[in-house]
């Protein structure tokens, strides 16, 4: 038999196994990146994403969209005329139409196939998102999969496949228990035993952080949002007039709703109480003055102040004024004498002339109260209330809204966590840099330790397979190696199995590589029962 010294034996490197491991690691990294990109682009809001799925169920957007098409929409920082968007209609639900106009923070929309505009005017808060992807006919497929968990199931299967593939690649590699070497050296750290998997994980994390930075830098740091603050104004008119003969009235005088006779009364005292209400905090100031507007059917009008001008701070005030009936008769007499026009009936309107300024919910507010007007009629004998709905005239009310556009910090949503854009930029850049640095450090450490040593460490300490009878036939060349570690490295490179043959007083281990058998013989007491077991 041929015998040789392993120190002089040139054993060829097995690059195929290393290449397969690297390929598996790269494939796992690419799968992680693909799943991460799919999550960022297609995850629905129910799972922390920003893609909403709309199945077209009508013909209002033909010929561009047809019934059964799938539209994927994503939120935008700003919506302009021409954008196709999906918005929430309070009565209909989700509607996908095109923006044709914008005014005072509200959008006008219209279907491409319709010859009329939508009656509802949504704000940017009502808009779900802008059309990002249109897939004809795909909505029919998803109709049976309308549950928001379908995306989670797809991603779960992807992740499960990724980890199963990684596990299979590791299982296919020749991996031993990695026990301590017989020459007293320390065992290889885990990071070096599986450096390809560690490198793949670091690169996948680096790509994930880079994707986060790309999304963050593509998004502005601030965005405009439209907020509506509703409010209501309410008023209460009342009046009374002392009568020359108190017996003609139940209260001894004319009160709100009753006529005031010119022969019995000289003046009428008016009171107006104002109240501003809103669910949002308000900081208001304002002015008021009670006036009487005298007019006729031709449109002539004369304004007479009946109260002193005043101001208020807060949400309520009260003002009073006195109307002298003689002043009205004097104005009418002058008008008729100068114009020669004689009317049997004139109008008298009592107005508080309210002006409100301040802030509502942090938004600037400037409003008046034109609905606050008490209409009355004056003829030759009396002044009386002249309103089709007396209760509404005596207690006027009005509602309004303040539309405020505010710049707020933009965010990047990751699953169920929202990061400010600035923070996401920092995290993305810093995380990618750290992962790349760690990957580089790992490669340097592996290179310093020796590629062959690290690649073959998986076979270190491999447990031999016991056999009975001779392993190496007489006609096969046998090469003796110097140590069990050398034999284990040969097994790792060739992909062979270490076979152990017990002989009296010694044990012999073999590894066969083609037409050559490598052998190492040792005394069981030299390596201990653990190595020889």
Buried (B, 14 or more C-beta within 10 A) or exposed (E): EEEEEBEEBEBEEBEEBBEBBBEBBBBBBBBBBEBBEBBBBBBBBEBBBBBBBBBBBBBBBBEBBBBBBBBBBBBBEEBEEEBBBBBBBEEEEBBBBBBEEBEEBBBBBBBBEBEEBBEBBBBBEBBBBBBBBBEEEBBEEBEEEEEEEBBBEBBEEBBEEBEEBBEEBBEEBBBBEBEBBBEEEEBBEEEBBBBBBBBBBBBBBBBBBBBBBBBBBEBEEBBEBBBBBBBEBBBBBBBBBBBEEEEEBEEEBBBBEBBBBBEBBEBBBBBBBBBBEBEBEBBBEBBBBBBBBBBBEEEBEBEBEBBEEBEBEEBEBEBBBEBBBEBBBEBBEEBEEEEEEEBEEBBBBBBBBBBBEBBBBEBEBEBBBEBBBBBBBBEEEBBBBBBEEBEEBBBBBBEBBBEBEEEEEBBBBBEEEEBBBEBBBBBBBEBBBBBBEBBEEBEEBBEEBEEBEBBBBBBBBBEBEEEEEEBBEEEBEBBBBEBBBBBBBBBBBBEBBBBBBEEEEBBBBBBBBEEBBBBBEBEBEEBEEEBBE
